[in-house]
Amino acid sequence: MKTSDGLEFVNRESELSFLVANLFETEHEPALIVIRSPSGFGKSSLTDQLKALCSSRSGDVFCIVDPSIRGRTGSVSVYDGFFLQRVAESINNLASSTKERWPTLSDFLKERKKQSLATKDPRDILAELPTLKHAYKTIYDYASRAFAFGRYDPKKLLVSDEADAISICSAYAEYFFEAYSLTVVIREAQHIDLYSLRTLLISSESHPGPNLIIEYTTENGNFKPEHQKLILRSAGNRNQAKIIDLVQLSEDHLEYLLKNYVHKNFQLTSEYYLAWDGNLRSIIELKFRVGIGHSLIDGPAVGKTLTNITSTIIEHISNLTSLEKLIVAVISANIESINLSTVVAIVSRINPQESQSSISKAIFSLENDHSFLVRTAGRIGIRSDTISNSLCQSSFMKSLIAFSEKALKEHYSKILDGNIGAHSFFEAVRLYFRLCAKTKDALGLIWSIKRLSQDIRSTQDQSIYIDVIASAIEADPDLYRGEHEQLLTWSAELAYSASDWHRATNLLSLKTERTPYIELMYACSLQEIGRHQEALSIIEKLSNITGSIEITIAKNLITVMIIGCQGSYSEARLILNNLIAKEEYSSSPLIGYAYRFFEIVDGLDMSREALKESVCWFGRHGLEKSKAYSQLALAMLLARSGELSKAQETIKDAVGILSGEVIDQHIVLNNTVAVELLQDSPNFSICYEALTKALKFACDDFSELTILINLSLSYLGSGNLNEAVRHAEKCLIILDNHDFIDTNIYWPACFNISLVFSIVGNTEKSNEVRNIPIEKFGFRADDSAYWAFRFGVTSDIPESHRFLGGRDWHPVYLSHWLIDLEGLSLLKAKSH
């Protein structure tokens, strides 16, 4: 059988048999298979063959997702949810081609339209949560009132990077994962966004769920660090997880393909084989060169292609017509795959005499005669990384690509200026940003920032723009100094507000204008990634600045965050007491953070009262977002004290304030569930639905651990002991290797995990887990009497914890131990 590249499938029989066995031997959980190799080794050929074999045997449906991203990194990172959206797009395309009629996205939305929110459980905690990253309420609201028009047209939803589009596409894909038996193949997964990867891994960890096959291109045999953590943690918690490292074809099979597709009498020498890098694109290129009339029958000509495919493709490109070169340049310049209509518009703008018919014929030739392009669902992209890299190295294509970039920027800037249609607008924002970064157009970036700042903050994923600007600045810092310092500040603030601490730190380190505002933001970012001594050094350098109460307070608050998390509670408490006691500080909004940070050093009663004061303080000074973050923590402490109604009211108020935010929704979801778990009769099914959503957005080990603890308790409460144990095991994996320094989490984590193992009858494991924090750290300094009771040292429940101690478990929550950007921005005026 021929594969999608047009070559016969050879020399992968053992790998194919291994894949088939793993797919058909998974009765109780789906398979997770990662196929890893350098570019061109035949990963897609292998999965093409697997699809053909499995479909003929069992009728299983394969959803193959190719994102059409070729050889691009850095400033062209995809947005959060991009790959999952491509899954939804592939499922939608399959819906009309399968024997069993599947619902299309349009059908899915029509069905949801019938389900009114009024018919849902009034205690449904998810119905009140922010929906920018969660499809639950979005589907009901928007599908019911604007089902098939404008921005909510299903075709636009499948390609838009807006929050609601991602939410709806995610819900559509996850519906299929649970309702239908399918195998999802993700190609070019080295580019995958973390939200999509988390979602796919979580969906495939238990039945029902999809078999997941990941094609991962890597030249050194390693995953990217951010991918490795997620993949290996998921693989370590399941039986049916395999990683296959493909090796290049053997010499005789390479010769076989050359004889069948290039020249039947060709004899491959060992010299040529040893010089070959394993890239099957070499054979495809030779095949198409012969197909368009080039003579490549002699050994040196074939050997040249095998040993240097890039130079051969560059030579091939040089023989294209001028129109074909222009089309390839436009598609390459666009970075992502591009709409056919946009290609026609740009080519016509550059070369008005070309007709639409001639452009269409040239695209057909590039796709079928030269094999440079690939068409998917109305969009066109470069076929492979090898071609993409060759285009970048072609001297005669560079000027044409640069010319195309200019034309594309003008095209997208007109869309931005006129705000023509929601989908076109937001795609234009993303692509315009990327093109400005790629072409080092600082003025273009600044123009778009000033014009689009509010729209950018309301999109699904701010990191799109952070990555674009950060990569551009890091590549050429001098370009963004002087009059462009504002660009650095803006992007650093965006990274800070999105909790992208590494990006914020890198950007702030490039600033030449070292105002106190910048230095304090830098110190806050450093302490968030564990560079505590550097942060303290910055604070020390700022000690000579006088005359600004806010700067003095901020310095002290950062110090408290660092030394408090390191365990110096008495010293940190003394600083906080001094801050709230000084009369001259009583008018500063920043004192609200001082009250919040008592949570770092005090137990339940005192922390609860301090958080109440923090909420009131922020409310009086108009810092609404900071108030909401304090409320999210306060709600949990109220619930632990037995004030469940007040806790729910407090959560609801915070949710109302944060409903327009795109960040930290995992905190909202987790804390809402933590309160629910302390109710007399928790709604467990809603709890693990909400926590599963929250888990997809956990951006650090501490958040992931916290969510997993509550998820394990939710399954335990519902009686699903297998899932409770599975998530408890995940918690242990994180405790064994994590990146946070606050060890207080060990106590509730080990208590709850121990409880899970005890209930399922694994007493030995339960006792082993319960001993971990005692052996590592000794007893906690805060709420020590409560933890002595929970760990069986005493039978007395302290009065402050009477309600919490009467519950079977100890739900955990997340809190903002941070000066929010809203508060930090108050220092801007004081810094000049």
N, C-alpha and C positions, 0 to 999 in steps of 0.2 A: 504493500500500500504506500502511496505517496503522502507526504506530510504537507502542512500548509505552506512550506517553503518550496514544494515541488520536487523534493528529493525522496528517494526510496528509503524506507526505514530499515537500517541495518545495524548490527552489532550491539543492540541494546536488549536482547532477549532475556538475559538474566535480570536486568533492572525492571523490565516490563513484567516478568513473572512475579518479582518481589512486590511491585506496586499492586498488581491484581490480587495477590494473596492478602495484602494488608487491607485492601478495600472490602473484600468479601468475608474476611474473618472477623470483622468488627460487629459483634451482635449487640453489645451493651453500651458502646460509646463510639462516636465517629472517629475516623482516622485523621491524624495530623501528619502530613508528609512534607518535608522540605527537600527540594531538589536544588543542589547548590553546585555552581561551576562558573568558570570564566565565560565571557560572552561568546556565543556562537558554538557552544559544545553540544547543542541538541536537546536542551531541556524541553523546549516547546514541541519538538518532533516526538519526544518520548510521551508527552501528555496527549498529543494528537492521536498517537497510536493507542494509548490507553483508553481514550474516549471511544474510539471506533470499536475496540475489543469489548469493553464493558457494555456499551450500548447495544451491541448485537447479542450479548449473552443474557442480559438481565433487563434491558430497557431503562437502566438508570439514566437520569438526566445529568448532563454535564453543563455547568455554567462556566465558560472560559472567559476570563476578564483580562483584556490587554489594554492598559491605560494609554498607550501611544505616547509614552514618555521615553525619549531616546537620549542617553548620554548626557543628562542634565542634572546639575547639582546646585547647591548654594542658593543663589538668588532666585532660582526657579523651583524651589520646593513647592510641592502641591499643598493645597489647603486641607484642613482637618475635615475628614469625611469624603475626600475626593475618590478614594478607591472604593469605599462602600457605595458611593453614588454610581460608580461604574458597574458594580455588582447589580444594583437595582436596574440600571440601563440594560444590562445583558439579560436579566430575568424578564424584563418587559419585552425585549426582542424575541425571547424564546416563547413567550406566551401564545403567540399566534402560529408557531411552527411545531408545537408538540401535539401528539395524538390526543392526550388528555388536555382539555381546555383549561388553561391556567388563567387566573385574573391578571389582566394588564394593570399598569398603574392607574389608568383611568377607571377600570372596574373596581379596583381596590378603594379608590377615593369615593366612588359612587356608593359602595357598600357602607363605608364609614359615614357618609352623608346621612344615611338612614338612622344612624345611632345617635340620638340626641343626648347631649350632656344631662338633660333632665331625667333620663332614665337610669343614670348611674348612681351608685351608692353615695349618699350624701356625706359619708365618712371617708370618701375616697381622698386620701391626702394628696395624691398626685394631681387632682383636678385643680388645685390652687397653686401649684408650683410654677416657677418661671419656665417658659417653654422654648426659649431661644435655642437650646441644645437638646430638647426632648420633644418627641413628636406627639406625645399623648394628647395634650389639649389642642395642639396646633392643628392636627388632622380634623378634629371635630369642628373647631372654630372656622378655619379657612375653607375646608372642603364644603362646609354647609352653606357658606355665603358667597364663595367666589370659585366654585369648583373648577370650571374649565375656561376661565377668562384671564387675560392679561398675564400677570406674574405667576398665577397659579395654573396656567395651562400645563398639563402633564409633560408635554414635550420640553417646556422650559424648566420645569422642576428637575428634570434629569440632568441638566447641564449647568444650572445656576449655583453659585457658591453662597447664596443667601442662607441665613439661618433656617428659615422655614422650609426651604427646599431640601436642605440636608436632613432636617428632622423627618420630613415626610418620606424621602427616599430611604432613610435608615429604617423607618418603621415598615416600609414595604419589603425591604430585603429581609428583615428579621422575621416578618410574618411568614415568608417562604421557608426560612430555615427551620421553623417549628412545624409547618403544615405539610411540607413536601420532602420527599427523599431526593437529595441531589448532591452532586460533588462540585465544589467550587474550586476552580483553578485560577490562582492569581499570578499573572506574569509580571516581570519587571518589579518584583516586590522589594528590591533594594531601594525603591523610591517611595514605599508605602508610608502614609501618614499614620501616626500612632493611634488616633481614634479608630480608624478603620481596622488596623491590625488587632487592637484590643477587642473590638466588637467581634471580628471573625474568630479569634481564638476562643473567646468566651462562648460564642454560639456553638462552636464545635467541640466543646469540652464534655458535653453530656447529651444523652438522647432525650428528645429528638434534637437533631442538629445536623449540619452539613458535614460531609467529609471535606477536609480542607487540604489542598495541595498548593504549596507555595514554590514558585520558581524564583530563585534568588541568584542574581548575578554578582559574583565577587571574584576579583582577580587574585586575592591572597587567601581565599578559603575561609574568611571570617565574616560574621555579620557586623553591621554597624552597631556600636555599643547600645544605642537606644532600642534597636530591634532585638539584639541578643538577650537582653534582660527579659523582655516579654516572651520571646519564643522559648527560651530555655526554661523559664519558670512554668510556662504552660506545659511543655513537654515533660518536665519533671514531676508533674502531678497527674499523669495519665499513662495508661498501658499502651495504647495504640499511637505512639509518636515515634517517627523515624526521620533521620536526616541522611540523605543520599548525596555523596560527593561524586559527581560524574567525572570520568577521565576521558581524554580525547580518544577518537577512533583509532583502532589499530591500523598498522600500515597496509595490510591486505584489504581491509574494508575501505580505506581511503582510495586505494588504487581501483577498487571495484566501482566506486561512485564516479571517479574520474573517467573510467572507461565507458560507463553507461550514460554519462551526461555531458562529457566534453569530447573525448575521442577514443574510439573503441580499441585502438592499437597502442595507446599510451602506456609506457612502462614507468612506474614510479621508482625512483632511486631512493636509497636510505638517506642520502644527503638531503634531498628535498623534504622527506618525511620528518627528519630530525629538526629541520629549520621551520617546519609548520607549527603554528601556535595552537592548533586544534579548532580554529574558527571555521565552521562549515560555510560561512558566507563566502569563503574563497571559492568553493565549488559552485555555489550559486552564481557568483560573479562570472566565473569562467563559462558557465552554461549560458548566461544571457549575452555575454560577449560574442559567443559563437552564434547565438540566435539572431543577432543583428548584423552578422556578416563579417565578423573579425576572425582572422585565422589564428588559432591558438593550438595548433596541433603538435608543435615541437616541444621538447623537454624544457629548454630555457624559458620559453614563454609561460608555460604552466608553472614552472618552478618559481618564476618571478612573482606570480600571483600568490602562490602558496606561502612564500617567504615574506611578501610585503603587499598585503591586500590593499592597504591604504593607497599606495602609489598607483595600483591598477585602477581603483575606483576613481581617483583623481583624473587619470588619463581618460577613463570612460566618460566622466562628466564633461571633459573638454570637447568631446565629440558630439555633445547634445546640441540641438538647435538653440538659437538665442532665446526663443520663447520658452523652451523647456528649461533652460538655465534660470530664467527669470522666475518661473513657477517654483522650482526647487528652492531658489533663494528666498522667496516670500514665505514658503512653508517652514523653512529652516529658521528664518528670522522671527517667526511668530512664537517660538519656544514650545507652545503646546500644539496639539493637532488643531486644525483650523477649519472653519465652515467653508464649504465650496463657494458660497456666495461672497464671502470675504476675499477669497483668492481672486475671484473674477473682478471684484471691485478694485483691489489693489493693483492687479496687473493692468487693468484698463486705465487706472489713474496714471501709472508709469508709462504705459504704451497705449495711447488711446486708439490707435489704428487696429489693434487686435480685436477680432470679433469674439463673442462668447462661444461660438461654435469652434473656432480655432483653439481657444483656450481649453475647451472640453476635450478636444482631440489630443492635445498635447498632454493633458493630465492622464488620459487613457493610455497613451504611449509610455509615459513615465511609470505607470502602474503595471502594465502588462508586458511591454517590450523591454524595458530597462530594469524593472523590479526595484525602483528607488522609492516608490510611494506605496502606501497602503490606505485603503478607504474603509472606514467603520462608521456605520450609522450616520451618514451624511457629513462626516468630518474626514479630513485627509491629514496624514502625518508621514514622517520619514519612516521607512520600513524597519531599519535596525540601527543599533548603536554604531556599528561599523561605518555605515553610510554617513550618519550624523557627524562622527568624528572626522571622517575624510573631508566633508564639506568645510569644516572649520579650518582644516589644514590646507585647503586649496587656495593658492594665491590669487587666481583669477576669479574665484567666487567671493572672496572677502569684500571687494568693493561693491559687488552686486547685492550681497547680503546687507551691507551697511546702507545702501540706497533703499533696499526694501524695508529695513528697520525704520528709516525716516518716514517712509510712506505709511507704514503701519501706525507709527506714533501719531501722525496727523489724522489718520482715520479714527483712532480711538479717542483722541483729544476732542474731536467734533462730537462724538457720542457723549463724552463727559460734559462738554459745554452745553449740550442741548438736553441731556438727561432723557435720551430717547429709549423708553422701555426699560423696565426693571432688570430683566435678564441681560440685555445688551449693556446696560449701564454698569452693572457690577462685574461682568466679565471684562468690560473695557477698563474699569479701574485696575483690576488685577494685571491685565496684560500691559496697560500703559505704564504702571509702576515698574514692571519687570523690564520693559524696553528702555525706560529712562535709566534704570540701574545698569543695564547691560551696555548702554551707549555712553554712560557717565554724564548724563544730562541732569546735573544738579538743579538747574533752574526749573526744568520740567517737573522734577520731584517736588520742589518747594511750591510751585504753582498748584500742583494737584493736592498737596497737603493742606494749603490754605483754603482751597475750594471744597475739598471733600472730607475734611477731618471728621465731621460729625457722622457722615455716611460710613466712613471706614470703621468707626467705633461701634456702629450698629450692625456690622456684617457678622457672619458666622464665626470667622476665625481671624483675629487680629494678627496672628503670627505670619499670615501671608505677607503682610506689608513689613513686619519686623524683619523677616528673612530677606526680603528684597533689599531693603535699605541697608541692613547690617552687612550683607554680603558685598554690596557696592562700596560702602564706606571702608570696610576692612581690606578690600582689594586696592583701594587708592585713597588713603586717609587725607593726603594733602589736598585733594580736590574739594574736600568738604570742610576745610578750615576757613577762618576768616569770616566772610559774609555768610558762609553756609553752616556756621556753628548751630544755627537754629534747627537745621535738619538733624544733626546729631542729638540735640536735646529732645526734639519731638519723637524720634524713633526710640530713644532710651526711655522716655516716659511711657510710650506705648508698650514697650517690653516690660517695664516695671508694673504697669497696670494689669498686664496679662500674666504676671508671675513668671515671666521668662527671665530668670535671674542671670543665667550665663550670658544671654544676649545683652541684657541691661549692663552687666559688668563690663563686657567687651566694648560696648559703645561708649560708656562713660569714661573708660580708660583712654579713649582717643580725644577727649575734650581738652582743648588748650585753655579755655576760659574756666578756671577752677574756682567758681563762686562757692560760697558755703552751701547753697542749695544743691549744686552738683555734687559736692563732696559728701553731703549727708545722704543723698540718694545713692551714691556710690558705696558708702559705708553700709547702708541698709541692704543693698544687693549683695555685697561681699559676705555679710553675716548669714544671709539666706543660703549661700552655697558652701558654708563651713570655713570661710577664710576669716576667722574671727580676729586674729592678731592684726591683720591688715586693717580691718575695720576699726579696731581700737586705736591703731596708730593714726588713722585719719582724724578720729575724735580728739586725740591728743594734740594734733597740729592745729585744730580749731579752737583750742582752749584759750588762746590769746584774744579771740574776737569778743568784743564787749558791745553793749548797747542794744542787743537784740535778745529779748526774752525768749522768742520762739526758737532761735538757734540754740540757746542754752538748754532749753527743755528738750529739744530733739536730740542733742548730744547725750543727755542723761538717759533718755528713753532707749536709745540704741545700746548704751552700756548695760542697761537693765536686761534687755533682750539677750545679750551675749552671756553675761555672767550668771543670769538667772537660769538659762538653759544648761549652763555648765555646772549648776548645783550650788552656787554661792547665794543661797536664798537670803540669808541675814543681810548681807551687803546690798543685794538688790532691793530688798524691802526697805532698808534705810533710805536709799536714794528716792524711792517712790514716796515714802512718807514725807521727805523733805520737799518734794515737788508740790504735793497737794497742800502742804502747810504754809508755804510762803505766800504772803498777801499779794506780792507784786506779780505772781503768776495766776492769780484768780480770774483774770480776764482772758486768758489764752485758751483758745479752742483745743490746743494740743494736750491739755491736762486730761481730756477724755481718754487719751491713750494710757496715761499713767494709771487711771482707775481700771482700765481693761487689763493692764499688765500685772495687777495684783493676782490675777489668775495664775501667773507663772510661779508665784512664791507662796500662795496661801491655800488653805483647805476650802471645803465646800461652803461653809457659812460666810466666811469673810469675802471669798471670791464672789459669791452671789450678790452680796450687798455692794461691793465695789463695782460690779458690772451694772447694777441698777443705776448707780451714780454716773457711770460712763455713758449709758444710754441717755439719761437726762441731760448731761453736759453737752453731748454732741447735738442733741435736739435743740437746746437753747442757742447754740452757735451755728446752726444750719448745716452741719456736716452730716447729711442724711445717709450717705453710703456707710460712713464710719459708724453711725448709729446702728444701722442694720447689721453690720458685722458683730457689734457688741451684743445685739439682741439675739443673734444666732447662738452665741455662747450662753447668754443669760437663760434662754429658753431651756437649755439642757440642765442647768443648775437648778432652775425652778422645778423641772420634772423630777430631778433626783431628790428634791426636798418634799415631793408629794403634791406640789401645786400644778397639777396637770392641765387644768383649764387655762390658767395664766400662761403656762408654757406654750400651749397651742395658739393662744392669742398673740403672744410675742413672736412666734415663728411666722404667723400669718402677716403681721405688720412688717417684719423684715422682708418677707417674700414680695410684698407689695412694693417696697422701695427698690428691691434688686431685680424686679421683673424685666427691666430693660437692659440688664447687664449680660454679657456673653461669657464672663469669667466666673470661676468659683461656684458654679452651679452644683458641683459635687459636694461642696460644703452644705449647701441648702438641702439637697436631697438626703445626705447622710444624717444631718442633725434633725431633720424632720422625722426620719425613721427612728432615730435614737429616742426621741420623745415618745413616738408611737409604741415602741417596745416596752415602755414602762406603764402602758395602759393596762387596765384589768383584763381586757380581751383584745389584744393587738390584732390588726388585720395583717396576718403574716404574708399572704400572697402579694398584697400591695407593697409590703416592706421589701421583699426580695426583688420585686419588679423595679422599685425605685432605686435600690442599691445596685442592681445590675447595671442600670443606666449610669449611676454615679461612678461606678468602677471604670467605665470607659473613658472618663475624663480625669482620673486620678493622675496627677503629674509628678508625684514623688512617692518614695517608699512609705513614708509615714501615713500619707493619705490613703494609699492602697491598703496598708495593713488595717487601718481604722475601719474602712469600708468592709473589708473581708471579715473582720471580727463580727460586725453587726449582721453581715450576710449569713455567716455560719449560725448565729443565734436565730435568725429568721427562719432558716430551714429547720433548725432544731425545734422551734416552737410549732411549726406546721407538721412535724412528724416525719419529714423527709431526712432521715438520719444519714443516708449515703451522701447527700449533698452537704449536710452539715459537717461531716467528717472530711469531705474533699476540700471544703473551704478552710477548715481548721488546719489541714495539712499545708495549704497555701500560706497560711499565716506563719507557720513554722519555717517555711522556706525563706520568707522575708526576714524573720528574726535571726536566721542563721547568716544572712548577708544583706546588710542594709546601709543606707547613706545618711541616716539621721543620728544626732548625738543625744537627744532627749531620751533617757532610758526609763523614764517614768511609765511609758507605754507598756513596758514589759509586765507590769503588775496586772492591769485589766486584761491584757492580751492572754497571758498565761492562765489567769483564773478562768476566763471564758473558754479557752481551748481545752483546759483540763476538764471543765464541766461537760463539754461535748463528748470527750473520750470516756468519761465516767458513765454517762447515760447510755452509751452504746456498749458498755461492759468491758472496755479496755482499761482496767484499773491500773495496770502497770504503766501504760503510756500516760494516763491521767496524772499519776504521782510523779512521773518523770518530768512532765511539763510544769507541774505546780512548783517543783523545786528550782526551776531555772532562775527566776529573779532573786531568790534568797541566796543561792550559791554565787551568783554573779555580783550582786550589789548590796545585799543586806536589805533591811526594811526601809520603805519609803519614809522620808522625813515629814511630808505633808499627809494629813489624814491617816496617820500611822495606826491609830486605834481601830479604824474601820478595816484597814488591810490586815491587821492582826486577826480580826474576826473572820474576814473572808478566807484567809489562809489557814484557819483552824488553830491559831495560836491561843485565842481566847474565845469564849462563848458569849461575851458581852458585846451588844451592838451599841455604839455611841449614840446618844440622843440625836445628834445632828444628822445621823445617817439612818435613823429608825425606819423611814420609808424605803430607802434604797436597799438597806440590808435585808428587808423583808421580801425583796424580789429575788428570783432564782438566779438572775444574771446581772451583769454590769455593762449596759450599752455604752459605747464610747463615742466621742464627738470630736469635731475639728474646730479650731479657733484661729483667728487672725492675730498672731503675735507679731505685729508689723505696724509701722506707721503707714497707713494707706496713702496712696498718691493724693487723694483729696486733702489730707492734712499736710502732707509734705509740700504741696504746692503753695501753701500759705507762706513758705519761706522764700519764695521767689522774689517778692518785693523787698524782703529784708536782706537779700544777697547783693543788691546793687547800690 
